[in-house]
Amino acid sequence: MLASPTPPTRPPDRATEAIYAYVKARILAGDYAPNTQVLQETIAAETGFSRTPIREAIIRLEQEGLVRVVPRHGIEILAMSPADNREIYEILACLEPKAVALLTARRPSRDDVARLLGACDAMEAALVDDDRLAWARADEDFHRSLAELCGNRRLHGLIMSFWDQSHRVRMFTLRLRPRPDESTREHRQVTEAILAGDVERAQRLYRLHRERAQEALLQIIEDYGLKRL
């Protein structure tokens, strides 16, 4: 006899989505600092929502590795250790090249990858203005757009989950890193390979970009003794 099918999961309501987005934004911005605890009552006071959607939003954030539920004490904002960051970047080095391959194999037009081209333009303009924050925003837009454009919804979600976990580290080390001229060139080269429909070259260039960026960031973490971010 066949087992009864599992009832479909109820999609999150608007309140849960709003709380999830609010708390996640505060975590990524550093307003909720690593290693600190935030009470559900605090979130309720800040958002005006009841505990039920707050609990549902917290479950999602815990699944994404951003918080830990502390019984009777709300949530703890999880910090990233050097080992955590290495693991995250090793995972991204596996996932993101696949996204590049999927996108490149579709032989996209310039219109299809307009967001990638725009992000490259914005990175180059930020270098001219010596605006590191604008560069970081454009860099993030490039990677988020690349994951979304790959056409695989689950792969997109996985990449973004790990990308968000590493957000604080990238922003904290932004001004400790060398001027990102090489990284900017690499983004442009990857985009050109995607437009050329050259899957092997696009994947190779992206993998080299990811590996170089990973080692540079991890070296900064080690050099400055950054244990928990």
C-alpha positions as YAML, in Angstrom:
chain: A
units: angstrom
residues:
- id: 1
  name: MET
  ca: [0.00, 0.00, 0.00]
- id: 2
  name: LEU
  ca: [1.40, 3.35, -1.00]
- id: 3
  name: ALA
  ca: [2.08, 5.87, 1.73]
- id: 4
  name: SER
  ca: [-0.09, 8.95, 1.79]
- id: 5
  name: PRO
  ca: [1.50, 11.86, -0.02]
- id: 6
  name: THR
  ca: [3.04, 14.57, 2.10]
- id: 7
  name: PRO
  ca: [0.86, 17.69, 2.14]
- id: 8
  name: PRO
  ca: [2.42, 20.53, 0.20]
- id: 9
  name: THR
  ca: [4.36, 23.06, 2.24]
- id: 10
  name: ARG
  ca: [2.40, 26.24, 2.82]
- id: 11
  name: PRO
  ca: [4.14, 29.13, 1.12]
- id: 12
  name: PRO
  ca: [5.36, 31.83, 3.49]
- id: 13
  name: ASP
  ca: [2.88, 34.66, 3.99]
- id: 14
  name: ARG
  ca: [3.67, 38.31, 3.48]
- id: 15
  name: ALA
  ca: [4.34, 38.94, 7.16]
- id: 16
  name: THR
  ca: [6.91, 36.15, 7.30]
- id: 17
  name: GLU
  ca: [8.55, 37.39, 4.11]
- id: 18
  name: ALA
  ca: [8.68, 40.95, 5.43]
- id: 19
  name: ILE
  ca: [10.24, 39.89, 8.74]
- id: 20
  name: TYR
  ca: [12.69, 37.56, 7.01]
- id: 21
  name: ALA
  ca: [13.84, 40.34, 4.68]
- id: 22
  name: TYR
  ca: [14.07, 42.87, 7.53]
- id: 23
  name: VAL
  ca: [16.10, 40.69, 9.91]
- id: 24
  name: LYS
  ca: [18.34, 39.40, 7.13]
- id: 25
  name: ALA
  ca: [19.07, 42.95, 5.96]
- id: 26
  name: ARG
  ca: [20.00, 43.98, 9.50]
- id: 27
  name: ILE
  ca: [22.31, 40.98, 9.84]
- id: 28
  name: LEU
  ca: [24.04, 41.62, 6.52]
- id: 29
  name: ALA
  ca: [24.42, 45.32, 7.31]
- id: 30
  name: GLY
  ca: [25.95, 44.51, 10.69]
- id: 31
  name: ASP
  ca: [23.15, 46.21, 12.64]
- id: 32
  name: TYR
  ca: [22.64, 42.88, 14.38]
- id: 33
  name: ALA
  ca: [26.28, 42.19, 15.17]
- id: 34
  name: PRO
  ca: [27.91, 38.73, 15.17]
- id: 35
  name: ASN
  ca: [27.84, 36.86, 18.49]
- id: 36
  name: THR
  ca: [25.01, 39.02, 19.84]
- id: 37
  name: GLN
  ca: [21.55, 37.85, 20.82]
- id: 38
  name: VAL
  ca: [18.34, 39.42, 19.58]
- id: 39
  name: LEU
  ca: [15.07, 38.77, 21.38]
- id: 40
  name: GLN
  ca: [11.91, 37.94, 19.48]
- id: 41
  name: GLU
  ca: [10.32, 40.76, 21.46]
- id: 42
  name: THR
  ca: [12.86, 43.17, 19.97]
- id: 43
  name: ILE
  ca: [12.02, 42.06, 16.45]
- id: 44
  name: ALA
  ca: [8.30, 42.32, 17.24]
- id: 45
  name: ALA
  ca: [8.76, 45.87, 18.56]
- id: 46
  name: GLU
  ca: [10.79, 46.90, 15.52]
- id: 47
  name: THR
  ca: [8.49, 45.35, 12.93]
- id: 48
  name: GLY
  ca: [5.07, 45.43, 14.57]
- id: 49
  name: PHE
  ca: [4.42, 41.77, 13.75]
- id: 50
  name: SER
  ca: [3.31, 38.93, 16.03]
- id: 51
  name: ARG
  ca: [5.45, 36.03, 17.18]
- id: 52
  name: THR
  ca: [4.13, 33.41, 14.75]
- id: 53
  name: PRO
  ca: [5.52, 34.96, 11.53]
- id: 54
  name: ILE
  ca: [8.65, 35.97, 13.45]
- id: 55
  name: ARG
  ca: [9.27, 32.33, 14.42]
- id: 56
  name: GLU
  ca: [8.73, 31.22, 10.82]
- id: 57
  name: ALA
  ca: [11.18, 33.85, 9.54]
- id: 58
  name: ILE
  ca: [13.75, 32.82, 12.14]
- id: 59
  name: ILE
  ca: [13.52, 29.18, 11.03]
- id: 60
  name: ARG
  ca: [14.42, 30.25, 7.48]
- id: 61
  name: LEU
  ca: [17.35, 32.32, 8.71]
- id: 62
  name: GLU
  ca: [18.59, 29.40, 10.81]
- id: 63
  name: GLN
  ca: [18.39, 27.09, 7.79]
- id: 64
  name: GLU
  ca: [20.54, 29.58, 5.88]
- id: 65
  name: GLY
  ca: [23.21, 29.52, 8.57]
- id: 66
  name: LEU
  ca: [22.81, 33.14, 9.63]
- id: 67
  name: VAL
  ca: [21.38, 32.63, 13.12]
- id: 68
  name: ARG
  ca: [21.03, 30.05, 15.87]
- id: 69
  name: VAL
  ca: [17.84, 29.76, 17.89]
- id: 70
  name: VAL
  ca: [18.49, 30.18, 21.62]
- id: 71
  name: PRO
  ca: [15.51, 28.89, 23.65]
- id: 72
  name: ARG
  ca: [13.93, 31.69, 25.70]
- id: 73
  name: HIS
  ca: [16.58, 34.10, 24.45]
- id: 74
  name: GLY
  ca: [15.59, 34.66, 20.82]
- id: 75
  name: ILE
  ca: [18.37, 34.23, 18.29]
- id: 76
  name: GLU
  ca: [22.16, 34.44, 18.25]
- id: 77
  name: ILE
  ca: [23.73, 36.07, 15.20]
- id: 78
  name: LEU
  ca: [26.33, 33.59, 14.00]
- id: 79
  name: ALA
  ca: [29.88, 34.76, 13.38]
- id: 80
  name: MET
  ca: [32.13, 33.33, 10.70]
- id: 81
  name: SER
  ca: [35.48, 31.78, 11.65]
- id: 82
  name: PRO
  ca: [38.37, 31.48, 9.16]
- id: 83
  name: ALA
  ca: [37.46, 27.79, 8.76]
- id: 84
  name: ASP
  ca: [33.83, 28.72, 8.08]
- id: 85
  name: ASN
  ca: [34.89, 31.17, 5.40]
- id: 86
  name: ARG
  ca: [37.19, 28.67, 3.74]
- id: 87
  name: GLU
  ca: [34.38, 26.12, 3.60]
- id: 88
  name: ILE
  ca: [31.98, 28.66, 2.12]
- id: 89
  name: TYR
  ca: [34.39, 29.71, -0.60]
- id: 90
  name: GLU
  ca: [35.24, 26.11, -1.43]
- id: 91
  name: ILE
  ca: [31.53, 25.45, -1.92]
- id: 92
  name: LEU
  ca: [31.09, 28.57, -4.05]
- id: 93
  name: ALA
  ca: [34.08, 27.49, -6.15]
- id: 94
  name: CYS
  ca: [32.08, 24.36, -7.03]
- id: 95
  name: LEU
  ca: [28.65, 25.91, -7.48]
- id: 96
  name: GLU
  ca: [29.32, 29.17, -9.31]
- id: 97
  name: PRO
  ca: [31.29, 27.70, -12.25]
- id: 98
  name: LYS
  ca: [28.30, 25.43, -12.89]
- id: 99
  name: ALA
  ca: [26.06, 28.49, -13.04]
- id: 100
  name: VAL
  ca: [28.50, 30.03, -15.52]
- id: 101
  name: ALA
  ca: [28.39, 26.87, -17.66]
- id: 102
  name: LEU
  ca: [24.58, 26.74, -17.69]
- id: 103
  name: LEU
  ca: [24.31, 30.37, -18.72]
- id: 104
  name: THR
  ca: [27.05, 30.15, -21.36]
- id: 105
  name: ALA
  ca: [25.57, 27.01, -22.93]
- id: 106
  name: ARG
  ca: [22.42, 28.97, -23.76]
- id: 107
  name: ARG
  ca: [24.53, 31.36, -25.88]
- id: 108
  name: PRO
  ca: [22.92, 34.48, -24.39]
- id: 109
  name: SER
  ca: [22.74, 37.78, -26.24]
- id: 110
  name: ARG
  ca: [24.05, 41.08, -24.89]
- id: 111
  name: ASP
  ca: [20.50, 41.94, -23.88]
- id: 112
  name: ASP
  ca: [20.26, 38.67, -21.94]
- id: 113
  name: VAL
  ca: [23.34, 39.54, -19.88]
- id: 114
  name: ALA
  ca: [22.73, 43.29, -19.67]
- id: 115
  name: ARG
  ca: [22.93, 43.10, -15.88]
- id: 116
  name: LEU
  ca: [26.37, 41.49, -16.03]
- id: 117
  name: LEU
  ca: [27.59, 44.10, -18.50]
- id: 118
  name: GLY
  ca: [26.12, 46.87, -16.39]
- id: 119
  name: ALA
  ca: [27.83, 45.51, -13.28]
- id: 120
  name: CYS
  ca: [31.16, 45.40, -15.13]
- id: 121
  name: ASP
  ca: [30.68, 49.00, -16.26]
- id: 122
  name: ALA
  ca: [29.82, 50.03, -12.70]
- id: 123
  name: MET
  ca: [32.91, 48.32, -11.27]
- id: 124
  name: GLU
  ca: [35.14, 50.08, -13.79]
- id: 125
  name: ALA
  ca: [33.51, 53.43, -13.04]
- id: 126
  name: ALA
  ca: [33.94, 52.86, -9.30]
- id: 127
  name: LEU
  ca: [37.66, 52.28, -9.82]
- id: 128
  name: VAL
  ca: [37.96, 55.58, -11.66]
- id: 129
  name: ASP
  ca: [36.21, 57.31, -8.75]
- id: 130
  name: ASP
  ca: [38.16, 55.26, -6.19]
- id: 131
  name: ASP
  ca: [34.82, 54.35, -4.59]
- id: 132
  name: ARG
  ca: [35.26, 50.98, -2.89]
- id: 133
  name: LEU
  ca: [31.69, 50.79, -1.62]
- id: 134
  name: ALA
  ca: [30.24, 51.40, -5.10]
- id: 135
  name: TRP
  ca: [32.63, 48.76, -6.42]
- id: 136
  name: ALA
  ca: [31.45, 46.25, -3.80]
- id: 137
  name: ARG
  ca: [27.81, 46.89, -4.69]
- id: 138
  name: ALA
  ca: [28.53, 46.32, -8.38]
- id: 139
  name: ASP
  ca: [30.54, 43.19, -7.58]
- id: 140
  name: GLU
  ca: [27.66, 41.80, -5.55]
- id: 141
  name: ASP
  ca: [25.20, 42.67, -8.32]
- id: 142
  name: PHE
  ca: [27.38, 40.77, -10.81]
- id: 143
  name: HIS
  ca: [27.44, 37.60, -8.73]
- id: 144
  name: ARG
  ca: [23.77, 37.73, -7.79]
- id: 145
  name: SER
  ca: [22.81, 38.31, -11.42]
- id: 146
  name: LEU
  ca: [25.02, 35.47, -12.60]
- id: 147
  name: ALA
  ca: [23.38, 33.05, -10.19]
- id: 148
  name: GLU
  ca: [19.90, 34.17, -11.19]
- id: 149
  name: LEU
  ca: [20.61, 34.07, -14.93]
- id: 150
  name: CYS
  ca: [21.85, 30.46, -14.83]
- id: 151
  name: GLY
  ca: [18.23, 29.33, -15.09]
- id: 152
  name: ASN
  ca: [18.41, 26.75, -12.29]
- id: 153
  name: ARG
  ca: [16.29, 27.98, -9.41]
- id: 154
  name: ARG
  ca: [17.72, 25.57, -6.84]
- id: 155
  name: LEU
  ca: [21.31, 26.31, -7.82]
- id: 156
  name: HIS
  ca: [20.54, 30.01, -7.62]
- id: 157
  name: GLY
  ca: [19.15, 29.56, -4.10]
- id: 158
  name: LEU
  ca: [22.16, 27.56, -2.92]
- id: 159
  name: ILE
  ca: [24.64, 30.09, -4.26]
- id: 160
  name: MET
  ca: [22.80, 33.00, -2.69]
- id: 161
  name: SER
  ca: [22.60, 31.24, 0.67]
- id: 162
  name: PHE
  ca: [26.37, 30.87, 0.87]
- id: 163
  name: TRP
  ca: [26.97, 34.29, -0.70]
- id: 164
  name: ASP
  ca: [24.88, 35.91, 2.03]
- id: 165
  name: GLN
  ca: [26.76, 34.05, 4.76]
- id: 166
  name: SER
  ca: [30.03, 35.56, 3.52]
- id: 167
  name: HIS
  ca: [28.64, 39.08, 3.06]
- id: 168
  name: ARG
  ca: [29.89, 40.54, 6.34]
- id: 169
  name: VAL
  ca: [33.41, 39.25, 5.77]
- id: 170
  name: ARG
  ca: [33.58, 40.77, 2.29]
- id: 171
  name: MET
  ca: [32.36, 44.14, 3.55]
- id: 172
  name: PHE
  ca: [34.56, 44.14, 6.67]
- id: 173
  name: THR
  ca: [37.70, 43.44, 4.63]
- id: 174
  name: LEU
  ca: [36.76, 45.73, 1.74]
- id: 175
  name: ARG
  ca: [39.28, 48.45, 2.61]
- id: 176
  name: LEU
  ca: [41.93, 45.99, 3.75]
- id: 177
  name: ARG
  ca: [42.16, 44.45, 0.28]
- id: 178
  name: PRO
  ca: [44.33, 45.77, -2.55]
- id: 179
  name: ARG
  ca: [42.64, 47.93, -5.18]
- id: 180
  name: PRO
  ca: [40.45, 45.45, -7.13]
- id: 181
  name: ASP
  ca: [41.76, 46.16, -10.64]
- id: 182
  name: GLU
  ca: [42.50, 42.50, -11.33]
- id: 183
  name: SER
  ca: [39.12, 41.36, -10.08]
- id: 184
  name: THR
  ca: [37.39, 43.93, -12.28]
- id: 185
  name: ARG
  ca: [39.26, 42.69, -15.37]
- id: 186
  name: GLU
  ca: [38.34, 39.11, -14.50]
- id: 187
  name: HIS
  ca: [34.64, 39.93, -14.33]
- id: 188
  name: ARG
  ca: [34.81, 41.49, -17.79]
- id: 189
  name: GLN
  ca: [36.73, 38.52, -19.21]
- id: 190
  name: VAL
  ca: [34.20, 36.04, -17.81]
- id: 191
  name: THR
  ca: [31.34, 38.05, -19.32]
- id: 192
  name: GLU
  ca: [33.03, 38.15, -22.72]
- id: 193
  name: ALA
  ca: [33.56, 34.37, -22.63]
- id: 194
  name: ILE
  ca: [29.88, 33.90, -21.75]
- id: 195
  name: LEU
  ca: [28.86, 36.06, -24.72]
- id: 196
  name: ALA
  ca: [31.19, 34.07, -26.98]
- id: 197
  name: GLY
  ca: [29.41, 30.87, -25.94]
- id: 198
  name: ASP
  ca: [32.73, 29.34, -24.86]
- id: 199
  name: VAL
  ca: [31.68, 27.18, -21.92]
- id: 200
  name: GLU
  ca: [35.14, 25.79, -21.18]
- id: 201
  name: ARG
  ca: [36.83, 29.19, -21.22]
- id: 202
  name: ALA
  ca: [34.08, 30.88, -19.20]
- id: 203
  name: GLN
  ca: [34.21, 28.18, -16.53]
- id: 204
  name: ARG
  ca: [38.01, 28.21, -16.39]
- id: 205
  name: LEU
  ca: [38.20, 31.99, -16.10]
- id: 206
  name: TYR
  ca: [35.56, 32.06, -13.43]
- id: 207
  name: ARG
  ca: [37.17, 29.28, -11.44]
- id: 208
  name: LEU
  ca: [40.51, 31.10, -11.53]
- id: 209
  name: HIS
  ca: [38.78, 34.30, -10.43]
- id: 210
  name: ARG
  ca: [37.07, 32.57, -7.53]
- id: 211
  name: GLU
  ca: [40.24, 30.78, -6.39]
- id: 212
  name: ARG
  ca: [42.36, 33.94, -6.52]
- id: 213
  name: ALA
  ca: [39.75, 36.02, -4.68]
- id: 214
  name: GLN
  ca: [39.31, 33.29, -2.08]
- id: 215
  name: GLU
  ca: [43.00, 33.02, -1.29]
- id: 216
  name: ALA
  ca: [43.42, 36.80, -1.15]
- id: 217
  name: LEU
  ca: [40.53, 37.17, 1.28]
- id: 218
  name: LEU
  ca: [41.59, 34.28, 3.49]
- id: 219
  name: GLN
  ca: [45.13, 35.67, 3.59]
- id: 220
  name: ILE
  ca: [43.81, 39.02, 4.84]
- id: 221
  name: ILE
  ca: [41.80, 37.24, 7.53]
- id: 222
  name: GLU
  ca: [44.96, 35.43, 8.65]
- id: 223
  name: ASP
  ca: [47.25, 38.48, 8.42]
- id: 224
  name: TYR
  ca: [44.94, 40.63, 10.54]
- id: 225
  name: GLY
  ca: [44.06, 37.86, 12.97]
- id: 226
  name: LEU
  ca: [40.34, 38.14, 12.28]
- id: 227
  name: LYS
  ca: [38.98, 35.19, 14.22]
- id: 228
  name: ARG
  ca: [35.22, 35.82, 14.29]
- id: 229
  name: LEU
  ca: [33.40, 38.02, 11.79]
...
